[in-house]
Amino acid sequence: MFRRALPLAVSLTLPLLLTACGNGESAQPLVQPAMVVQPEPAADAVDTFPGEVRARYEPELAFRIGGKVAKRLVEVGQRVKKEQPLAELDPQDVRLQLEASRAQVAAAEANLKLVRAERDRYRTLLDRQMISRSQYDNVENQYRAGEARVKQIKAEFNVASNQAAYTVLRASQDGVIASRRAEVGQVVAAGQTLFTLAADGEREVLISLPEHAIDRFKVGQDVAVELWSLPGQRFPARIRELAPAADPQSRTFAARVAFLAGKVPAELGQSARVFIRSQGEVPLSVPLSALTAEAGQPYVWVVDPQSSTLQRRRVRVGPYGEDRVPVLEGLKPDEWVVAAGVQVLREGQQVRPVDRANRLVKLLAKE
């Protein structure tokens, strides 16, 4: 009798204990985090090129006159301000030229005083009709030549004065010294590049495109850039400049890729990868971890952007790759699929979408 009553008592007591533990409230379903990704172009339809982050403007700085470098005031990688001195030439020769020009100005002004006084005297004699008109005209021409000589010498003096200021090479704008091509003691010519300045402001990526496939690329073509410091995060960009001729040594065409986003955390010298999609219709691809199968039918779990609930979607796939699989039918580029994070998946299950860095993803960010 006691043995038969024990199971019945336990069955009646267990619901009461569960109710007491839950304080009369039903347990809420746990919303699990799920890593979501958007489909990407298939690997065989995307070309990848390594590149380097460069400044949008990189002026080459040089002296406007030739001479011997006496001082070098900056190093590669150093940040400089506009008008900051970068290097100086030996000013001895320029100083001597300036002194010579100053002396020529004094001599020309003294000669002008002399021919002016001579002209005034001849004018008085002409008024008294003591000399001929031709004699006066000769003295007048000497005076005019003296005036022209003074203007010429003063202009040459101004040029020499400017050249004295050109012995100091200054930064044209704020930026970072990207390269240096001269040392103290080196004799340089006018216009010979000493420094390359990476100006502050816009950043872009420099890549090299193969010669055999150059017809596939053009200025204004949309691309994507991934920084090595931010793996998995791609920034929209566009080919801004394409070299008209191949490099004679590497036989590649230099191209500059400009970011389209306002602020991109790209620093000078950083490595980057540029992804360029093939022209025409391109199949999508998803990670292998996002694909499951049932009875031989592959499908993926798509997250509804309104309710963050799961929907199972049948897809048609292509040949499997090492870590991705192309999806030929069943997905759109703007949809989000579950790649990892949820162990048990079921239709209508609500999840918390996150990215690879466990940051919440706003599924309705793009409209």
C-alpha positions in Angstrom: 0.0 0.0 0.0 2.7 2.4 1.0 4.8 1.6 -2.1 1.8 2.3 -4.4 1.0 5.6 -2.7 4.6 6.9 -3.0 4.7 7.5 -6.8 1.3 9.2 -6.6 2.5 11.6 -3.9 5.7 12.4 -5.8 3.7 13.2 -8.9 1.4 15.5 -7.0 4.2 17.2 -5.1 6.5 17.9 -8.0 4.3 20.5 -9.8 3.9 22.3 -6.5 7.6 22.5 -6.0 8.2 23.7 -9.5 5.6 26.4 -9.1 7.1 27.5 -5.8 10.6 27.7 -7.3 9.3 29.9 -10.2 7.1 32.1 -7.9 4.1 31.3 -10.0 5.7 32.8 -13.2 6.3 30.8 -16.4 9.9 30.6 -17.6 10.7 33.0 -20.5 12.5 31.5 -23.5 16.1 32.4 -23.7 17.2 34.5 -26.7 20.5 33.1 -27.8 23.1 35.1 -29.7 23.7 34.1 -33.3 26.6 35.3 -35.5 25.1 36.5 -38.7 26.7 37.4 -42.0 25.5 38.6 -45.4 26.2 36.7 -48.6 29.3 37.8 -50.4 30.3 37.4 -54.1 31.7 34.0 -54.9 35.5 33.7 -54.6 36.0 32.8 -58.2 34.1 36.0 -59.3 36.2 38.3 -57.1 39.8 39.4 -57.7 41.9 40.2 -54.7 44.9 42.5 -54.8 47.2 43.5 -51.9 47.8 47.1 -51.4 49.1 49.8 -49.1 47.3 52.8 -47.5 48.7 56.0 -48.9 47.8 59.7 -48.7 45.4 61.2 -51.3 48.0 64.0 -51.9 51.7 63.2 -51.9 53.6 66.3 -53.1 57.3 65.9 -53.8 59.3 68.7 -52.1 62.4 70.2 -53.7 64.6 73.3 -53.5 63.9 76.0 -56.1 67.6 76.5 -56.5 70.6 74.3 -56.6 73.3 74.0 -53.9 74.9 71.9 -51.2 72.6 70.5 -48.4 73.9 72.0 -45.2 71.2 70.8 -42.8 68.5 68.1 -42.7 65.9 68.9 -40.0 63.4 66.0 -40.3 63.3 62.3 -40.4 61.1 59.8 -42.3 57.8 59.3 -40.5 58.0 62.6 -38.6 54.9 64.7 -38.5 55.4 68.3 -39.8 53.3 71.5 -39.9 52.8 73.9 -42.8 55.9 76.2 -43.4 58.0 74.1 -41.0 61.7 74.0 -42.2 62.8 70.7 -43.5 66.3 71.3 -44.9 68.7 74.1 -45.6 71.3 74.8 -48.3 74.7 76.3 -47.8 73.8 80.1 -48.1 77.3 81.3 -48.8 77.0 81.5 -52.6 73.5 82.9 -52.5 74.6 85.6 -50.0 77.5 86.6 -52.3 75.1 86.9 -55.2 72.8 89.1 -53.1 75.7 91.4 -52.1 76.8 91.7 -55.8 73.3 92.6 -56.8 73.1 95.2 -54.0 76.3 96.7 -55.2 75.0 96.8 -58.8 71.9 98.6 -57.6 74.0 101.3 -55.9 76.2 101.7 -59.0 73.2 102.0 -61.3 71.5 104.6 -59.0 74.7 106.7 -58.9 75.0 106.6 -62.7 71.3 107.7 -62.9 72.1 110.7 -60.7 74.9 111.6 -63.0 73.0 111.4 -66.3 70.1 113.2 -64.7 72.3 116.2 -63.7 73.8 116.1 -67.2 70.4 116.2 -68.8 69.3 119.1 -66.7 72.4 121.1 -67.7 71.9 120.4 -71.4 68.2 121.4 -71.1 69.4 124.8 -69.8 71.8 125.2 -72.6 69.2 124.2 -75.1 66.8 126.8 -73.8 69.6 129.4 -74.3 70.1 128.0 -77.8 73.8 127.2 -77.0 73.6 123.6 -78.2 71.8 121.8 -80.9 68.7 119.7 -80.5 70.6 116.5 -81.4 73.1 117.0 -78.6 70.3 117.3 -76.1 68.5 114.2 -77.5 71.7 112.2 -77.0 71.9 113.2 -73.3 68.2 112.5 -72.9 68.7 109.0 -74.3 71.5 108.4 -71.8 69.2 109.4 -69.0 66.5 107.0 -70.1 69.0 104.2 -70.4 70.1 105.0 -66.9 66.5 104.7 -65.6 66.0 101.4 -67.4 69.3 100.1 -66.0 68.2 100.9 -62.5 64.9 99.0 -63.0 66.7 96.0 -64.4 69.3 95.9 -61.6 66.6 96.2 -58.9 64.6 93.4 -60.4 67.8 91.2 -60.4 68.3 92.2 -56.8 64.8 91.1 -55.9 65.4 87.7 -57.6 68.6 87.3 -55.6 66.8 88.3 -52.4 64.1 85.6 -53.2 66.8 83.0 -53.9 68.3 83.8 -50.5 65.0 82.7 -48.9 64.9 79.6 -51.2 67.8 78.2 -49.3 65.3 76.9 -46.7 63.0 74.1 -47.8 59.6 74.3 -46.0 56.6 72.0 -45.8 53.8 73.0 -48.1 51.1 71.7 -45.8 50.5 69.6 -42.7 51.4 65.9 -43.0 54.0 63.2 -42.5 57.4 62.8 -44.2 56.9 59.6 -46.3 60.3 59.4 -47.9 63.7 61.1 -48.0 66.2 61.2 -50.9 69.0 63.5 -49.8 71.6 63.7 -47.1 73.7 66.5 -45.6 76.7 67.3 -47.9 74.9 66.2 -51.1 74.8 68.7 -53.9 71.3 68.9 -55.4 69.9 70.6 -58.5 66.9 72.9 -58.6 63.8 70.8 -58.6 65.4 67.6 -57.4 63.1 65.8 -55.0 64.4 65.7 -51.4 61.2 64.6 -49.5 57.8 63.2 -50.3 55.1 64.6 -48.0 52.0 62.5 -47.2 49.5 65.3 -46.6 46.9 65.0 -43.9 43.3 64.4 -45.0 42.0 61.7 -47.3 43.5 58.2 -47.5 43.5 55.7 -50.3 45.0 52.4 -51.3 47.7 51.8 -53.9 47.5 48.5 -55.7 49.1 47.0 -58.8 46.9 45.4 -61.5 48.1 42.7 -63.9 48.8 43.7 -67.5 47.0 40.7 -69.0 43.7 41.6 -67.3 43.8 45.4 -67.4 40.8 45.5 -69.7 38.6 44.3 -66.8 39.3 47.4 -64.7 38.3 51.0 -65.2 38.2 54.3 -63.4 35.1 54.7 -61.3 34.6 50.9 -60.8 33.2 50.0 -57.4 35.4 47.8 -55.1 35.7 46.9 -51.5 38.7 47.3 -49.2 39.6 45.2 -46.2 42.3 46.5 -43.8 44.6 43.9 -42.2 44.0 45.5 -38.9 40.2 45.0 -39.2 39.8 41.5 -40.7 36.3 40.7 -42.0 35.3 44.3 -42.2 35.1 45.7 -45.7 34.7 49.4 -46.7 33.1 50.6 -50.0 35.6 52.2 -52.3 36.1 53.1 -56.0 39.0 53.1 -58.4 40.0 56.7 -58.6 43.1 56.6 -60.8 44.6 54.1 -63.2 48.0 54.4 -64.7 48.0 54.8 -68.5 51.1 52.6 -68.9 52.6 49.6 -67.2 55.6 49.8 -65.0 58.7 48.9 -67.1 60.0 46.5 -64.4 57.0 44.8 -62.9 54.7 45.1 -65.9 51.8 46.1 -63.8 49.5 49.1 -63.8 49.3 51.2 -60.7 45.8 52.0 -59.5 44.6 54.2 -56.6 41.5 53.2 -54.7 39.6 55.9 -52.9 37.3 55.2 -49.9 33.7 56.2 -50.2 32.9 56.3 -46.5 33.4 59.5 -44.6 35.8 58.3 -41.9 37.8 55.1 -42.3 40.4 54.0 -39.7 43.2 53.7 -42.2 46.7 54.8 -41.2 49.6 55.4 -43.5 51.6 52.3 -44.4 48.9 49.9 -43.4 48.4 46.8 -45.5 45.1 46.2 -47.2 43.3 44.0 -49.6 41.1 45.3 -52.4 38.3 43.1 -53.7 37.1 43.7 -57.2 34.0 41.9 -58.5 33.8 40.6 -62.0 31.5 42.4 -64.4 28.0 40.9 -65.0 25.9 38.7 -62.8 28.0 37.2 -59.9 26.8 34.3 -57.7 26.7 34.8 -54.0 28.5 32.6 -51.4 28.1 31.9 -47.7 30.4 30.2 -45.1 30.2 26.5 -44.9 29.1 26.8 -41.3 25.9 28.5 -42.5 24.8 25.6 -44.7 22.9 22.6 -43.4 21.2 19.7 -45.2 18.2 17.5 -44.6 17.4 14.5 -46.9 20.0 15.7 -49.3 18.4 19.2 -49.6 20.7 22.1 -48.6 19.3 25.0 -46.8 20.3 28.0 -44.6 18.7 29.9 -41.7 17.7 33.4 -42.7 17.0 36.0 -39.9 13.9 38.1 -40.4 15.0 41.7 -40.0 11.7 42.8 -38.4 11.4 40.2 -35.6 14.9 38.6 -35.5 13.3 35.2 -35.9 14.7 32.3 -37.9 13.3 31.1 -41.2 14.6 28.0 -43.0 15.4 28.6 -46.6 16.1 26.1 -49.3 19.0 27.0 -51.6 20.7 25.7 -54.7 24.5 25.5 -54.2 27.5 25.1 -56.5 30.8 23.3 -55.9 32.0 23.4 -52.3 35.2 25.4 -51.5 37.6 25.2 -48.6 35.5 27.5 -46.3 32.7 28.9 -48.5 30.1 27.5 -50.8 28.5 29.4 -53.7 24.7 29.9 -53.6 23.2 29.9 -57.0 19.5 30.4 -56.0 17.5 31.2 -52.9 19.4 34.1 -51.4 19.6 37.9 -51.9 22.7 40.0 -51.2 21.0 42.1 -48.5 19.7 39.2 -46.4 21.3 37.9 -43.2 22.1 34.2 -42.5 23.2 32.5 -39.4 26.8 31.4 -39.6 27.4 30.2 -36.0 26.4 30.7 -32.4 23.1 28.8 -32.0 23.3 25.1 -31.2 19.7 24.1 -31.8 17.8 25.9 -34.6 14.1 25.8 -35.2 11.6 27.7 -37.3 10.4 30.9 -35.7 13.1 30.9 -33.0 14.1 34.4 -31.9 17.9 35.2 -31.8 20.1 38.1 -31.0 22.2 38.8 -34.2 25.8 39.6 -33.6 28.9 39.9 -35.7 32.3 38.2 -35.4 33.3 40.7 -32.7 30.1 39.9 -30.7 28.7 43.3 -31.5 24.9 43.7 -32.0 24.0 43.9 -35.7 21.3 46.2 -36.9 19.5 44.2 -39.6 17.5 47.2 -40.8 20.5 49.6 -41.1 20.4 49.3 -44.9 17.3 50.4 -46.7 
